[in-house]
Amino acid sequence: MTTPSSGRHLVERAMEALQGSAATDPRPPASVARPEPAMAEAGATATATVERPAPPPLGNETAAPPRPAPPRHEPITSEDLQKAGFVVPGGAAARSRVTEELNIVQHQIRRMVQATEPAEGRLQRLVLVTSARPGEGKTFCSLNIAARLAIGSAEQVILVDGDSKQQHSITHLLERDKVPGLRALAQDPMQRPEHLLQPTAIERMSFVSYGPAAPGQSGLPSGAMLANAIGRLAAALPNRLIVLDAPPCLYTSEPAALASVAGQVVLVVRAESTQRDEVEGALDMVESCPNLQLLLNRTRMVPSNTFGAYDYYGYYSG
């Protein structure tokens, strides 16, 4: 028997061939266990349905504090308004000279509001009522103008006391000296303007007093601070007409700052009392407002008169 040229047994060559084919086979060896498809799918499903608990809050995280509830203000009664000088419509005064003149004034003011073009930095719906000096009737006019604007339309009106004087101010006459108002709003940037509104017996008129200083504050706010506070009030309540009873022009600097943001200024002039140079000086103080109107007050009545500037008939003027 002859031996192959390689000198190796046939069985050895067969084993080498078998090992070579196994090395080039991409399939895994039979000894490697494959995961069962059913088990893999079940595991994936189980992982998807497991709910993970929410991570615990960090130590420096705190919940946002709740907003404070608005304070409950006692409504200002009709009797309180009358004591302050409000001329009640109806009854014997329904067609009196006072009420007719007030109706004309409020119509003119409303037309001016509508005719005023919007401008940056100017509050179109702010009516500033002032005078040259004390005792000319601006507080009486402010109260009754605001009331007539509220009664004569469906608009909401805010009467704001911007006069820091203690006696004869609308805040003092309504006995609201301790209720926070414009002064606190000017001194406290965190004060919410809508929380200062005090309801009145007139359905669509609310009141903002001058009020005490903000907590931790002292002194009186400047005219610029008051103007900024009025701007915040107007921004918080954009659809309201604001009637601001401001101090006299020739006694304080506040009217000049407030006029720079007002839509119109009503300067109350007492007939046969206020001097011409006083009126001119007051107009110079508020000339930054493009819309200036004069309201002649306490004219002498004669039998031939049917209309004219109104008299107070014993009501307060200050």
TIMAR-290367 format. One record per residue (C-alpha): x, y negated, z negated; residue in three letters; chain. Coordinates in steps of 0.2 Angstrom, whole numbers. Layout:
N
{X X, Y Y, Z Z, resn ALA, chain A};
...
// end
This chain:
318
{X 0, Y 0, Z 0, resn MET, chain A};
{X 7, Y -17, Z 4, resn THR, chain A};
{X 6, Y -33, Z -7, resn THR, chain A};
{X 0, Y -50, Z -1, resn PRO, chain A};
{X 13, Y -63, Z 5, resn SER, chain A};
{X 9, Y -74, Z -10, resn SER, chain A};
{X 14, Y -60, Z -22, resn GLY, chain A};
{X -1, Y -63, Z -33, resn ARG, chain A};
{X -15, Y -51, Z -36, resn HIS, chain A};
{X -32, Y -55, Z -27, resn LEU, chain A};
{X -40, Y -57, Z -44, resn VAL, chain A};
{X -28, Y -71, Z -49, resn GLU, chain A};
{X -32, Y -81, Z -32, resn ARG, chain A};
{X -50, Y -79, Z -35, resn ALA, chain A};
{X -49, Y -86, Z -52, resn MET, chain A};
{X -39, Y -101, Z -46, resn GLU, chain A};
{X -52, Y -104, Z -32, resn ALA, chain A};
{X -66, Y -104, Z -45, resn LEU, chain A};
{X -57, Y -116, Z -56, resn GLN, chain A};
{X -54, Y -128, Z -42, resn GLY, chain A};
{X -72, Y -129, Z -37, resn SER, chain A};
{X -77, Y -132, Z -55, resn ALA, chain A};
{X -65, Y -147, Z -56, resn ALA, chain A};
{X -73, Y -155, Z -41, resn THR, chain A};
{X -91, Y -152, Z -46, resn ASP, chain A};
{X -100, Y -168, Z -52, resn PRO, chain A};
{X -112, Y -159, Z -63, resn ARG, chain A};
{X -108, Y -158, Z -81, resn PRO, chain A};
{X -103, Y -141, Z -88, resn PRO, chain A};
{X -116, Y -129, Z -93, resn ALA, chain A};
{X -111, Y -130, Z -111, resn SER, chain A};
{X -115, Y -149, Z -112, resn VAL, chain A};
{X -133, Y -151, Z -119, resn ALA, chain A};
{X -144, Y -163, Z -110, resn ARG, chain A};
{X -158, Y -173, Z -120, resn PRO, chain A};
{X -175, Y -167, Z -117, resn GLU, chain A};
{X -185, Y -180, Z -106, resn PRO, chain A};
{X -200, Y -178, Z -117, resn ALA, chain A};
{X -190, Y -181, Z -133, resn MET, chain A};
{X -182, Y -197, Z -125, resn ALA, chain A};
{X -199, Y -204, Z -120, resn GLU, chain A};
{X -207, Y -201, Z -137, resn ALA, chain A};
{X -192, Y -209, Z -145, resn GLY, chain A};
{X -194, Y -225, Z -134, resn ALA, chain A};
{X -213, Y -226, Z -138, resn THR, chain A};
{X -210, Y -224, Z -157, resn ALA, chain A};
{X -197, Y -238, Z -156, resn THR, chain A};
{X -209, Y -250, Z -147, resn ALA, chain A};
{X -223, Y -248, Z -160, resn THR, chain A};
{X -213, Y -251, Z -175, resn VAL, chain A};
{X -217, Y -268, Z -183, resn GLU, chain A};
{X -202, Y -278, Z -190, resn ARG, chain A};
{X -205, Y -288, Z -206, resn PRO, chain A};
{X -202, Y -307, Z -204, resn ALA, chain A};
{X -186, Y -312, Z -210, resn PRO, chain A};
{X -186, Y -321, Z -228, resn PRO, chain A};
{X -185, Y -340, Z -228, resn PRO, chain A};
{X -168, Y -348, Z -231, resn LEU, chain A};
{X -165, Y -355, Z -248, resn GLY, chain A};
{X -164, Y -373, Z -241, resn ASN, chain A};
{X -181, Y -372, Z -232, resn GLU, chain A};
{X -196, Y -380, Z -240, resn THR, chain A};
{X -214, Y -382, Z -234, resn ALA, chain A};
{X -220, Y -399, Z -228, resn ALA, chain A};
{X -229, Y -408, Z -241, resn PRO, chain A};
{X -248, Y -411, Z -237, resn PRO, chain A};
{X -254, Y -428, Z -232, resn ARG, chain A};
{X -261, Y -438, Z -246, resn PRO, chain A};
{X -280, Y -441, Z -245, resn ALA, chain A};
{X -286, Y -458, Z -241, resn PRO, chain A};
{X -291, Y -468, Z -257, resn PRO, chain A};
{X -309, Y -471, Z -260, resn ARG, chain A};
{X -313, Y -490, Z -261, resn HIS, chain A};
{X -328, Y -496, Z -268, resn GLU, chain A};
{X -339, Y -505, Z -255, resn PRO, chain A};
{X -340, Y -524, Z -255, resn ILE, chain A};
{X -358, Y -528, Z -258, resn THR, chain A};
{X -369, Y -541, Z -249, resn SER, chain A};
{X -370, Y -550, Z -265, resn GLU, chain A};
{X -351, Y -551, Z -266, resn ASP, chain A};
{X -350, Y -557, Z -248, resn LEU, chain A};
{X -363, Y -571, Z -252, resn GLN, chain A};
{X -353, Y -577, Z -267, resn LYS, chain A};
{X -338, Y -578, Z -256, resn ALA, chain A};
{X -347, Y -589, Z -243, resn GLY, chain A};
{X -355, Y -577, Z -231, resn PHE, chain A};
{X -371, Y -585, Z -223, resn VAL, chain A};
{X -384, Y -571, Z -222, resn VAL, chain A};
{X -393, Y -570, Z -206, resn PRO, chain A};
{X -412, Y -569, Z -206, resn GLY, chain A};
{X -425, Y -577, Z -217, resn GLY, chain A};
{X -425, Y -596, Z -219, resn ALA, chain A};
{X -407, Y -597, Z -212, resn ALA, chain A};
{X -412, Y -587, Z -196, resn ALA, chain A};
{X -412, Y -602, Z -185, resn ARG, chain A};
{X -402, Y -614, Z -196, resn SER, chain A};
{X -389, Y -626, Z -189, resn ARG, chain A};
{X -375, Y -615, Z -198, resn VAL, chain A};
{X -381, Y -599, Z -190, resn THR, chain A};
{X -383, Y -606, Z -173, resn GLU, chain A};
{X -365, Y -614, Z -173, resn GLU, chain A};
{X -358, Y -598, Z -180, resn LEU, chain A};
{X -366, Y -588, Z -165, resn ASN, chain A};
{X -358, Y -601, Z -153, resn ILE, chain A};
{X -341, Y -599, Z -161, resn VAL, chain A};
{X -341, Y -580, Z -161, resn GLN, chain A};
{X -346, Y -580, Z -142, resn HIS, chain A};
{X -332, Y -591, Z -138, resn GLN, chain A};
{X -320, Y -581, Z -147, resn ILE, chain A};
{X -326, Y -565, Z -139, resn ARG, chain A};
{X -324, Y -572, Z -122, resn ARG, chain A};
{X -306, Y -578, Z -126, resn MET, chain A};
{X -302, Y -560, Z -131, resn VAL, chain A};
{X -309, Y -553, Z -115, resn GLN, chain A};
{X -300, Y -566, Z -105, resn ALA, chain A};
{X -283, Y -564, Z -113, resn THR, chain A};
{X -271, Y -554, Z -102, resn GLU, chain A};
{X -261, Y -540, Z -111, resn PRO, chain A};
{X -243, Y -544, Z -114, resn ALA, chain A};
{X -229, Y -536, Z -123, resn GLU, chain A};
{X -227, Y -541, Z -141, resn GLY, chain A};
{X -244, Y -550, Z -142, resn ARG, chain A};
{X -260, Y -542, Z -150, resn LEU, chain A};
{X -274, Y -547, Z -138, resn GLN, chain A};
{X -287, Y -543, Z -151, resn ARG, chain A};
{X -280, Y -553, Z -166, resn LEU, chain A};
{X -289, Y -569, Z -170, resn VAL, chain A};
{X -278, Y -580, Z -181, resn LEU, chain A};
{X -288, Y -593, Z -191, resn VAL, chain A};
{X -279, Y -607, Z -200, resn THR, chain A};
{X -279, Y -626, Z -204, resn SER, chain A};
{X -267, Y -640, Z -206, resn ALA, chain A};
{X -269, Y -641, Z -225, resn ARG, chain A};
{X -280, Y -633, Z -239, resn PRO, chain A};
{X -298, Y -637, Z -241, resn GLY, chain A};
{X -303, Y -638, Z -223, resn GLU, chain A};
{X -314, Y -622, Z -223, resn GLY, chain A};
{X -303, Y -609, Z -214, resn LYS, chain A};
{X -308, Y -595, Z -227, resn THR, chain A};
{X -326, Y -599, Z -225, resn PHE, chain A};
{X -324, Y -599, Z -206, resn CYS, chain A};
{X -314, Y -583, Z -206, resn SER, chain A};
{X -327, Y -573, Z -216, resn LEU, chain A};
{X -342, Y -579, Z -206, resn ASN, chain A};
{X -333, Y -577, Z -189, resn ILE, chain A};
{X -328, Y -559, Z -194, resn ALA, chain A};
{X -346, Y -555, Z -200, resn ALA, chain A};
{X -354, Y -563, Z -184, resn ARG, chain A};
{X -342, Y -553, Z -173, resn LEU, chain A};
{X -347, Y -537, Z -182, resn ALA, chain A};
{X -366, Y -541, Z -182, resn ILE, chain A};
{X -367, Y -547, Z -164, resn GLY, chain A};
{X -359, Y -532, Z -155, resn SER, chain A};
{X -355, Y -513, Z -157, resn ALA, chain A};
{X -337, Y -517, Z -160, resn GLU, chain A};
{X -328, Y -513, Z -177, resn GLN, chain A};
{X -320, Y -529, Z -185, resn VAL, chain A};
{X -307, Y -530, Z -198, resn ILE, chain A};
{X -306, Y -546, Z -209, resn LEU, chain A};
{X -288, Y -547, Z -216, resn VAL, chain A};
{X -283, Y -559, Z -230, resn ASP, chain A};
{X -265, Y -566, Z -225, resn GLY, chain A};
{X -265, Y -580, Z -238, resn ASP, chain A};
{X -255, Y -577, Z -254, resn SER, chain A};
{X -263, Y -590, Z -264, resn LYS, chain A};
{X -272, Y -584, Z -279, resn GLN, chain A};
{X -287, Y -595, Z -282, resn GLN, chain A};
{X -300, Y -598, Z -268, resn HIS, chain A};
{X -292, Y -584, Z -257, resn SER, chain A};
{X -305, Y -572, Z -249, resn ILE, chain A};
{X -296, Y -558, Z -259, resn THR, chain A};
{X -299, Y -568, Z -276, resn HIS, chain A};
{X -317, Y -572, Z -271, resn LEU, chain A};
{X -321, Y -554, Z -267, resn LEU, chain A};
{X -312, Y -549, Z -284, resn GLU, chain A};
{X -300, Y -537, Z -275, resn ARG, chain A};
{X -284, Y -544, Z -281, resn ASP, chain A};
{X -278, Y -527, Z -288, resn LYS, chain A};
{X -282, Y -517, Z -272, resn VAL, chain A};
{X -267, Y -514, Z -261, resn PRO, chain A};
{X -268, Y -523, Z -244, resn GLY, chain A};
{X -257, Y -533, Z -232, resn LEU, chain A};
{X -243, Y -537, Z -244, resn ARG, chain A};
{X -240, Y -518, Z -248, resn ALA, chain A};
{X -241, Y -514, Z -230, resn LEU, chain A};
{X -228, Y -527, Z -226, resn ALA, chain A};
{X -216, Y -521, Z -240, resn GLN, chain A};
{X -218, Y -502, Z -238, resn ASP, chain A};
{X -214, Y -494, Z -221, resn PRO, chain A};
{X -222, Y -478, Z -227, resn MET, chain A};
{X -239, Y -486, Z -231, resn GLN, chain A};
{X -253, Y -480, Z -220, resn ARG, chain A};
{X -263, Y -495, Z -213, resn PRO, chain A};
{X -280, Y -485, Z -211, resn GLU, chain A};
{X -279, Y -482, Z -230, resn HIS, chain A};
{X -281, Y -500, Z -234, resn LEU, chain A};
{X -298, Y -503, Z -226, resn LEU, chain A};
{X -311, Y -507, Z -238, resn GLN, chain A};
{X -329, Y -505, Z -232, resn PRO, chain A};
{X -342, Y -519, Z -234, resn THR, chain A};
{X -361, Y -521, Z -233, resn ALA, chain A};
{X -359, Y -526, Z -215, resn ILE, chain A};
{X -359, Y -509, Z -206, resn GLU, chain A};
{X -345, Y -513, Z -193, resn ARG, chain A};
{X -334, Y -524, Z -204, resn MET, chain A};
{X -321, Y -519, Z -216, resn SER, chain A};
{X -309, Y -529, Z -226, resn PHE, chain A};
{X -290, Y -528, Z -230, resn VAL, chain A};
{X -285, Y -539, Z -245, resn SER, chain A};
{X -269, Y -547, Z -248, resn TYR, chain A};
{X -266, Y -537, Z -264, resn GLY, chain A};
{X -252, Y -534, Z -276, resn PRO, chain A};
{X -234, Y -530, Z -271, resn ALA, chain A};
{X -229, Y -513, Z -266, resn ALA, chain A};
{X -222, Y -501, Z -280, resn PRO, chain A};
{X -204, Y -506, Z -284, resn GLY, chain A};
{X -205, Y -523, Z -274, resn GLN, chain A};
{X -206, Y -541, Z -279, resn SER, chain A};
{X -208, Y -558, Z -271, resn GLY, chain A};
{X -219, Y -562, Z -256, resn LEU, chain A};
{X -216, Y -555, Z -239, resn PRO, chain A};
{X -209, Y -567, Z -225, resn SER, chain A};
{X -220, Y -572, Z -210, resn GLY, chain A};
{X -210, Y -559, Z -199, resn ALA, chain A};
{X -214, Y -545, Z -211, resn MET, chain A};
{X -232, Y -550, Z -211, resn LEU, chain A};
{X -232, Y -550, Z -192, resn ALA, chain A};
{X -225, Y -533, Z -192, resn ASN, chain A};
{X -238, Y -527, Z -204, resn ALA, chain A};
{X -252, Y -534, Z -193, resn ILE, chain A};
{X -244, Y -525, Z -178, resn GLY, chain A};
{X -244, Y -508, Z -187, resn ARG, chain A};
{X -262, Y -511, Z -192, resn LEU, chain A};
{X -267, Y -515, Z -174, resn ALA, chain A};
{X -257, Y -499, Z -168, resn ALA, chain A};
{X -266, Y -488, Z -180, resn ALA, chain A};
{X -283, Y -495, Z -176, resn LEU, chain A};
{X -282, Y -500, Z -158, resn PRO, chain A};
{X -300, Y -503, Z -154, resn ASN, chain A};
{X -303, Y -515, Z -169, resn ARG, chain A};
{X -305, Y -534, Z -168, resn LEU, chain A};
{X -294, Y -542, Z -182, resn ILE, chain A};
{X -298, Y -558, Z -189, resn VAL, chain A};
{X -284, Y -565, Z -200, resn LEU, chain A};
{X -286, Y -578, Z -213, resn ASP, chain A};
{X -269, Y -586, Z -213, resn ALA, chain A};
{X -261, Y -600, Z -224, resn PRO, chain A};
{X -262, Y -618, Z -219, resn PRO, chain A};
{X -249, Y -623, Z -206, resn CYS, chain A};
{X -241, Y -638, Z -215, resn LEU, chain A};
{X -238, Y -629, Z -231, resn TYR, chain A};
{X -230, Y -612, Z -227, resn THR, chain A};
{X -220, Y -605, Z -212, resn SER, chain A};
{X -231, Y -589, Z -210, resn GLU, chain A};
{X -243, Y -596, Z -197, resn PRO, chain A};
{X -229, Y -599, Z -185, resn ALA, chain A};
{X -223, Y -581, Z -186, resn ALA, chain A};
{X -241, Y -574, Z -185, resn LEU, chain A};
{X -245, Y -585, Z -170, resn ALA, chain A};
{X -231, Y -578, Z -160, resn SER, chain A};
{X -241, Y -561, Z -160, resn VAL, chain A};
{X -259, Y -567, Z -160, resn ALA, chain A};
{X -270, Y -567, Z -145, resn GLY, chain A};
{X -278, Y -583, Z -150, resn GLN, chain A};
{X -277, Y -596, Z -164, resn VAL, chain A};
{X -293, Y -605, Z -171, resn VAL, chain A};
{X -287, Y -621, Z -180, resn LEU, chain A};
{X -300, Y -627, Z -192, resn VAL, chain A};
{X -301, Y -646, Z -193, resn VAL, chain A};
{X -312, Y -655, Z -207, resn ARG, chain A};
{X -321, Y -670, Z -199, resn ALA, chain A};
{X -317, Y -687, Z -205, resn GLU, chain A};
{X -303, Y -680, Z -217, resn SER, chain A};
{X -289, Y -672, Z -207, resn THR, chain A};
{X -278, Y -685, Z -200, resn GLN, chain A};
{X -272, Y -684, Z -181, resn ARG, chain A};
{X -254, Y -682, Z -185, resn ASP, chain A};
{X -258, Y -667, Z -196, resn GLU, chain A};
{X -268, Y -659, Z -182, resn VAL, chain A};
{X -253, Y -662, Z -170, resn GLU, chain A};
{X -241, Y -655, Z -183, resn GLY, chain A};
{X -252, Y -640, Z -186, resn ALA, chain A};
{X -253, Y -637, Z -167, resn LEU, chain A};
{X -234, Y -638, Z -165, resn ASP, chain A};
{X -233, Y -624, Z -178, resn MET, chain A};
{X -243, Y -612, Z -168, resn VAL, chain A};
{X -239, Y -617, Z -151, resn GLU, chain A};
{X -231, Y -600, Z -147, resn SER, chain A};
{X -249, Y -593, Z -145, resn CYS, chain A};
{X -255, Y -597, Z -128, resn PRO, chain A};
{X -273, Y -598, Z -133, resn ASN, chain A};
{X -277, Y -612, Z -145, resn LEU, chain A};
{X -294, Y -618, Z -151, resn GLN, chain A};
{X -300, Y -632, Z -162, resn LEU, chain A};
{X -315, Y -629, Z -174, resn LEU, chain A};
{X -322, Y -645, Z -180, resn LEU, chain A};
{X -330, Y -643, Z -198, resn ASN, chain A};
{X -341, Y -653, Z -209, resn ARG, chain A};
{X -347, Y -666, Z -197, resn THR, chain A};
{X -359, Y -679, Z -203, resn ARG, chain A};
{X -377, Y -674, Z -197, resn MET, chain A};
{X -389, Y -687, Z -190, resn VAL, chain A};
{X -407, Y -685, Z -186, resn PRO, chain A};
{X -404, Y -685, Z -167, resn SER, chain A};
{X -392, Y -671, Z -168, resn ASN, chain A};
{X -397, Y -653, Z -163, resn THR, chain A};
{X -380, Y -645, Z -162, resn PHE, chain A};
{X -363, Y -649, Z -168, resn GLY, chain A};
{X -350, Y -642, Z -179, resn ALA, chain A};
{X -358, Y -634, Z -194, resn TYR, chain A};
{X -359, Y -640, Z -212, resn ASP, chain A};
{X -357, Y -629, Z -227, resn TYR, chain A};
{X -373, Y -633, Z -237, resn TYR, chain A};
{X -365, Y -631, Z -253, resn GLY, chain A};
{X -354, Y -615, Z -248, resn TYR, chain A};
{X -336, Y -614, Z -253, resn TYR, chain A};
{X -323, Y -621, Z -242, resn SER, chain A};
{X -305, Y -618, Z -244, resn GLY, chain A};
// end
